[in-house]
């Protein structure tokens, strides 16, 4: 039997079924648990929760007359009614306007966000591997930071994840997909709450890989190289662990479970089709697939971002076509990191977008096909009226005396945006 009681009525041996209040107001990551220690009891009673719901079929029942709700006069604490009104008034405050930032400026902030986020994600995923409860609060600031970065500049954070090699695969993928989900949500004109939930979902899509057999040891550390019957279990395992936190939005759970479903019904784990797949799940399928296409594995080469866009368009029956169109609008036909051939017979890499003309991004030219030699890297803003150059297609780098694609992409990107002291290295290597 479920009973709603005041915090002051909690006792050892009670089973907490639900905590009434904002999930930021308490330190517990499991929504349901037995009160087994005095420390846990004291922590609950001193939290900012309003009430809790206990399950008397699983634990101790209340043994005394339920306490009356306190008032400010009785205890000095605001009553639930005042507290709720306070929350509502805070939520109605007009947020500070977002000041757009140039890609170069935002990238410096994005670097700091990525380092901090990687540490938070590493701790959360390590806890998962050790079988501990998932610390949702630890990664909540990650989504807020990514959301703020994308609002200031839609390309900077995802571009950094796409072009920087010194990132562990699992963390880079989680952060990149989160940024892609936020950008896509904004392109779809979702409300801020829905955009935030999309970003949170991006972080947790593959949390289930932490619960796959420890001795699996897939090639290259990539679980996609494991037996498909084993690897596919990561969606149900991840969904199960996320269910332990009652405060997570349903959209986050659905995205974790459904991001490998297909519109034509041939996906897994449930073979859902069309509208049976939730909106965030359909968004996640695109963002997750796109970012993995950019990742080299033992079985596949990493695709150029522009080639990945073409491949997404060529896959029949997998994705929601309307959402895919909006995704491409959010990243561009030639996303940051794409190698392109210019009409001037130069080889260049996309380093920034032009918000008004997606087919005319900002590129960094660094090689001449005409002379078959490297040139001094220089920026070309293709959308400028005085610029006569244009992209004629995706570049083929095979046979050229250039560094490996991933290394080249990182060197050009960091140098172009002055993110490190690699400029001289780029001149020598390119």
N, C-alpha and C positions, 0 to 999 in steps of 0.2 A: 504494500500500500504506500502511495506517495503522499507526503505531508510537507507543506511549506511552513518553515519555522524561522524565528529570528536567530541571529548569530549568537545571542546570549544564551539560547537554549541548547546549543550544541554540546554533546557529550562524547567521551570516548566510546568507541564501539558502534557509533552511528555510521550508516553508509550514505555518503553524499551522492545523490542522483543528478543534481543540477545546481549550479551556482547562479543566483539571480543578480545580474549586474554586468557592467562592462568587463570584458575579459582582460582589459589592461589593469584592472583593479586588484588582481590577485596573482600569486606566483605559481599556481598549479597548472600543469600542462595536460593532465588527464582530467576529463570532466566528471568522471565517476570514480569514487575510491572510498575505502574504509578509513575512518579516523582511528588510527592505531596508536599514535603517540601523543604525548602532551605537547611536543613542539608543533606538530601539525595542527592540533586543536588551537593553540595560542596564535599560530599564524593565521588561521581562518578567522578567529574572533577579532584580530587586529587589522584585518584587510578592509578594503573599501567596498566590499559587497553589501547589498541591501538585505538579502535573505538567502536561504538555501532550501532546496527540496531534498528531503531524505526518503529513502526507501526502507520501510520497516520490515519488508520481507527478507532483506539481506543484512539488516543490522538492527541495532537497538532502537526502540521507540522512545519518544519523549516521556519523561517520568514525572514531570510537574506541570502545573498550569502554564500554558504558553505565555511568554512575556508580552506586555503591551508594547506597541511601537513607541519608541522614545521621541521626544520633541526637543527642539533646541534648548528649552528651559530646563528639561530634565537632565540632559547629558552633555549639552554643549555641541552635540553633533547635529547636523541638519537632518530633518526628517526626509524619508524617501521622496515625498512629494516635492519638497523644495529642491532636493538633489536632482530629480528628474527634470524639473523645470530649468534648473541651472544648466544641465547638459543640453537641453533643447536650445536655450539662448546662446550657448557657446557655439553650437553647430550652425546657428543662423547668422553668425558674424560673417560679414563679407570678407573673403580671403584677400590677402595682399596680392596685388596684380603681379603677374609673372613678367619679368623683364627678359625679352629674348636675348640670347647670347650667341656670338659667333661660334662656329665650330671650334676654331683654334682656342678660344677662351674657355669654352665649356669642356674641352678635352682635358684641360688641366684639373678641373673639378672632377671629371669622370674618372681620371686615374686614381684620385684619392678615394672616391666612392667604391671603385672596383677592389682596391686593396682592403678596405674596411669590410666590404661585403664578402670577399673571399674568406676572410677570417671567420666571420659570423657563420657562413655556410659550412665551412670546414668543421666547426664545432658542432653544428646541428647534425650534419651527416655522420660525424664520428660517433655522436651519441646514439644515432640510429643503428650504426653498425654494432655498437656494444649492447644493443637491446634496451636502451634507456628511452624514456618518454621523449617525444619530439618537442623541442623548445621553440614553439611558434613565436613567442615574443622576441626571441633573439634575432629572428630574420625579418620581423615586421619593419624595423627601420630601414632595412635594405630596400624594400619595395618603395617606401616613401622617398628615399634618396634617388632611386632610379626614376620614379615618377617625376620628381622635381627636375632632374636632369633632362628628361625627354620633353618636358613642358618648355624648358628654356631653349633646347635645341634638339629636334627629333632624331638627328643622325649621329650625334657625337658618341654616346655611350655604346650603342650597338656597333658603330664603326670601329671603336676601340677594341671591342671583344672580337671583331671579325679579323682585325689586322695585327693583333698582338699575340705573339707565340708563347710568351712566358705565362701561361695560364693552364692549370690542371684541367683536363678535359671535362670532368664532371661539374666543376664549379663554373668554368667558362660557359659551358652549355646552359646551365641553369640561369646565370646572369644574362646571357645573350637572349635566351627565350623570354625571360621576364621583360626585358627592354622591348623586344619585338611585340610582345603582347600589349604592352602599354601603348606603343606607337599605333598598333592596329586598332586598339580600343578607341583611341582619340580620333583616328581616321573614320571610324564607324560612328563617331559622335555619341558614344555612350556617356552616361553620367559619370561623375568622378568616382563614385562608389564602385560602379561596375568596372571602370578602368583599373582601380586599385585591386579589385578582386582578380582581374585578369593577370595583372603583374604578379600577384601572390601565387596564383595558379602556375605561372611559368616557372617559379622557383621550385615547386614541389612535384612537377610532372613525373620525374624519374626517381623520386625518393625511394620507391620500391626496390631499386637495384641494390640498395644497402641490405636487403633482407633475402637476397638470393644466396644459394649455398656458398659458404666461405671458401670451400676448396675448389670452386668452379674454375678459377684462374683462366679466363678467356684470353685469346690471343690479343696482345697489345693492351690488355686491361679493359677492353671494350666489350661490354656484355652483349652487344649486337652480334658478336662473333660466336656466342655460345649456341647451344642447341635451341632452336626456336621455341620448342615446348617449354624450356626452362626460362628463357629470356622473357617470353610473353607473360609470365607470371608476375612480372614487376608491377603491372598496372593494378592487379587485384591486391597484391601485397601492400603497395603504396596506399591504395584506397582504404584498406583495413586499418593501417596505422593512423591515417589522417582522421578516420572516424572516431578515434579515441579522444579527440579534442572537440568537444561539443560546440566550441565557439567559432570554428572555421566555417566560412560561408559554404553553402551547398554547391555553389558554382565551382569552388576550388576542388571539392571532392569529385564532382562530375568530370572536370577537366582531367584529373589524374586517372580516372577510370576509363575515360572515353577518347583520349587523344590518339589512339590507334584504331578507332572505328572509322569506317569509310561510308561515304554517302550512298554507295551502291550496295551496302550491307555485307561486304566481304571482309570487314575488319575484325578485330578482336578487342575485348574478350567475349562480347555478347552478340556480335553480328548485327548491330543496330544500323538503321538506315534513315536517311533524310532527316525529318524534324525530330525523330526519336533521339538524335544526338543533340545535346544542349548546345547553345550558342557558344559558350566558352570552350566546350570540347571541340567544336568545329574550328574555332580560332586556333586552339592549341595544336591541332593536327597540322595546320599549315606552318605555324611558327617553328614547331619542333622539327618537322621534316626539312624545312629550309635550312635551319642551322646545322643539322646533321649532315646535310649534303656538302657543307663547307668543311667538314672534318675528315681528315685522312684516317683510314683504318687499314688493317692488314689485307682486307679484301677489296677496298675501293680507294680511289684517289679523291682528294678534296677537289670539289668543283669550284671554278670561278663563280663569284656571286651572280654575275649576269647569266652564266650558263645554268645555274641553279634555278633562276627565274624561268628560263625556257623549259627546263625539265618539269617544274611544277605545272606549267601550262599544258605540258604534253601528257601528264598522267591523267588518264580517264577514269571517272567514277570515284575518285578518292576524296575530293574536296568540294566544299560549298563554293560554287563559282562566283557568287556575289561577294563573299568574304575574301576569296582569293584575289578578285579584282581590286578590292580596297587595300589588301595587303601589298600588292604590287605598287599601288599609288603611294603607300606609306614608305616603302624602301626605294622605289624608283626602278625603271627598267634596267638601269645600270647602277646597282647599289654600290656604296662605298666599298673599295677594295677590288672592283672589277678592272681587269686589264682590257683596254680598248685600242683599236687602230683608228687613227685620225686620217682625214682626207689629205692632210699634209704629209702622209706617209711616215708619221711618227707613232711610236708606241707610248702609251700613257696609262696612268692608273687613276681611277675616280677617287678623289679625296674629299669631296663635299658635294652636296646637292644644290641645285637652284630651286627654291621653293615654288617658283612660277613656271619653270620649264623643266620637267623631269628628264626629258630627252637631251638636255643640254647642261650637264653637271659641270662642276669644277674638276679639272684633271691636272695631274702632274706628268708632263712629258719628260722622258728620260732616255729614249733610244730612237735612232733613225733607221728605218728599213732601207732607205735609199743608199745610205753609206755603210749599212751593216755595222754600225758602231754606236757606242754610247755617246750621249750628248749631256751637257750640263743640265741637270733637272730644273725645270721651270714650270710655273703655274700658268694654266690657260683657262680662263673663264669663258666657256663656250656660249653662254647666253648673252654676253656683251655684244652690242651692235657692231662694234669695230672688229670683232673677231670673225674671221672668215672660215675658220676651221670648224670641223664637225666630226662626230663619231660615224664611222662607216661600218663598224661591226666589232664583235668580240675578237680580241687578239689571240693569236696562236703563238705561244712562246717557245714551242719545241724547236730545237736546233739552234737557238740563239745562245750566245756566250754570256748567260746571265745566271745569277744565283737561283737556287730552288724557289719555286713560286711563293711558298709561305714566308721564307726569309726575305725575299725581295719585297713582298707586300708590306711586311713590318718595317723594313728599312725606309721605304719610300713614305709610308704613312707617318711615321714618327718624325722623320726629317721635314716633311712638308708642313707639319703643324708645330715644329720646334718643340717637340715633347722630350727630346733628349739631345745628347751631343753626338748624334750619329751622322750628322751632315757630311763630314769628311769621309766616313765609311761608305756612305751612299755614293759619293762621287767616284770612289775607287771601285766599289762593287758593281755599280750599275754601268 
